[in-house]
Amino acid sequence: MSAAITEKETMIFSLSEEQLLLQQTICDFVKKEVILYAKDWDEKEEVPLSTIKKLSNLGIMGMAIDPKYGGAGLDTLSIAVVIEELSRGDGSLALTVAAHNGLGSGHIARFGTEEQKQKYLPDLACGKKLAGWALTEPGSGSDAAGMKTTAKKDGNNWVLNGTKMFITNGSVGETFVVLAVTDPLKKQKGITAFIVEKGDKGFKAGKKLEKMGMRSSDTSELILEDVQIPDSKRLGELNQGFINTLMILDKGRVGIGALALGLAQAALDESLKYVHQRETFGRLLKDHEVIKFMLADMKTEIDAARLLVYRAASLAAAGKPFTIEASMAKLFASEMSMRVCNKAIQIHGGYGYIREFPVERYLRDAKLCEIGEGTSEVQRLVIAREMLKN
Ligand SMILES: Cc1cc2nc3c(=O)[nH]c(=O)nc-3n(C[C@H](O)[C@H](O)[C@H](O)COP(=O)(O)OP(=O)(O)OC[C@H]3O[C@@H](n4cnc5c(N)ncnc54)[C@H](O)[C@@H]3O)c2cc1C
């Protein structure tokens, strides 16, 4: 017989009173401020900056930041709950918020010096500025350490050159964390993070990318041409950028899992409404056994994914190792979301395929969850690596 089931594998979750209240607050916000407008934002491919301002007033743009710097200081499980609820209304909005909090602001909050935190976090926490996080390049995504962007020392400055690709909040953001090679011979151990700001000479957003889904989240190239950065804007230890990045991605993956979960829940909610309205062969859809089975599978898969996401989030919140759990949560939740959103379209028949109903948008948005912050294949590599490590 193999080893005993671990404590982690038998974890059970319940949200605290505060977390339930937070969940209800975001749910109410989404009903009032998001659901009615998400279709329009998607069509216009426009980041809803006025809605982000309203989220700032609720403290959501600083939810991961310490109250000392103006944030709400929420734990990872509370953050996952917020992302899930936002995503039930609009995946793009959830992605904008997740990237701002978890990636850009999160990297500064976790690895910044006291001076950097005081300088950058208050504006990010109150939503005055949006953050972006630039790891991927035109030639390197999964193999992120194969990046070509360089940072060369010049006196007390660094000179950055390169192009970053697919950067969330790239053209609307103002504060960026950029990863660059500082020691090419050391590969993964020769990469450093820098804070680069909109307005820095030689730094600009390139093409805004037109996407299949997540269309009201901004995705752009970033171009760095001889950008001079003082050493005071180096973020974290020299040559530790990639190692720090892996830690940022662990939490980010819990966020993408929560996002995928919210989309799947929205697809199920819409399907449940529809089966009560549509009749075929003299019966409501809800009375056809095949449809009931589809609904049952959707609900079961969503609940399974929620357990994985909440477990990874709870481990992170408790300060315990959660790399494998984060990858399992992201992998299962994003693939589950594609299956569930696809079934939702099937249940809606022809209406599911047209834009009047939101389920086709959910499927387009869900696809990103299998790609961003490490593809499903990369998650499988991480899970296998962690499992086989000893
Ligand atoms: C909307 C959107 C927003 C994004 N936001 C950001 C952001 O804010 N910041 C940022 O830095 N990046 C961002 N990304 C980039 C994203 O993280 C990458 O697209 C992703 O990691 C995949 O990299 P790639 O596109 O280069 O694909 P590739 O790495 O070229 O992969 C192509 C295919 O090969 C597979 N593959 C690659 N290597 C292996 C392997 N060893 N074994 C098996 N299969 C493999 C992949 O799984 C994939 O199926 C975003 C992307 C999108 C689409």
The ligand as a Gaussian input file, in Angstrom:
#p B3LYP/6-31G(d) Opt

LIG

0 1
 C       -4.717000      37.540000     -22.673000
 C       -3.330000      37.232000     -22.193000
 C       -2.827000      37.920000     -21.092000
 C       -1.516000      37.680000     -20.653000
 N       -0.989000      38.444000     -19.630000
 C        0.339000      38.346000     -19.353000
 C        0.951000      39.256000     -18.438000
 O        0.295000      40.117000     -17.840000
 N        2.285000      39.159000     -18.220000
 C        3.056000      38.227000     -18.845000
 O        4.260000      38.200000     -18.617000
 N        2.495000      37.331000     -19.713000
 C        1.167000      37.382000     -19.995000
 N        0.590000      36.507000     -20.894000
 C        1.436000      35.512000     -21.554000
 C        1.119000      34.083000     -21.139000
 O        1.549000      33.830000     -19.834000
 C        1.790000      33.156000     -22.189000
 O        1.071000      33.330000     -23.401000
 C        1.811000      31.719000     -21.767000
 O        2.665000      31.513000     -20.674000
 C        2.228000      30.784000     -22.916000
 O        3.391000      31.219000     -23.533000
 P        3.446000      31.343000     -25.144000
 O        2.244000      32.120000     -25.555000
 O        4.759000      31.857000     -25.512000
 O        3.260000      29.871000     -25.663000
 P        4.482000      28.741000     -25.904000
 O        5.351000      28.788000     -24.732000
 O        5.060000      29.106000     -27.230000
 O        3.668000      27.448000     -25.983000
 C        2.998000      26.974000     -27.178000
 C        2.393000      25.612000     -26.848000
 O        3.427000      24.671000     -26.558000
 C        3.215000      24.111000     -25.280000
 N        4.508000      23.868000     -24.654000
 C        5.532000      24.734000     -24.533000
 N        6.558000      24.168000     -23.904000
 C        6.185000      22.896000     -23.614000
 C        6.805000      21.791000     -22.950000
 N        8.031000      21.875000     -22.426000
 N        6.119000      20.629000     -22.866000
 C        4.877000      20.531000     -23.364000
 N        4.231000      21.542000     -23.991000
 C        4.874000      22.712000     -24.090000
 C        2.390000      25.136000     -24.516000
 O        1.687000      24.549000     -23.449000
 C        1.474000      25.634000     -25.626000
 O        0.434000      24.716000     -25.805000
 C       -0.728000      36.703000     -21.309000
 C       -1.261000      35.982000     -22.382000
 C       -2.535000      36.249000     -22.841000
 C       -3.059000      35.479000     -24.032000

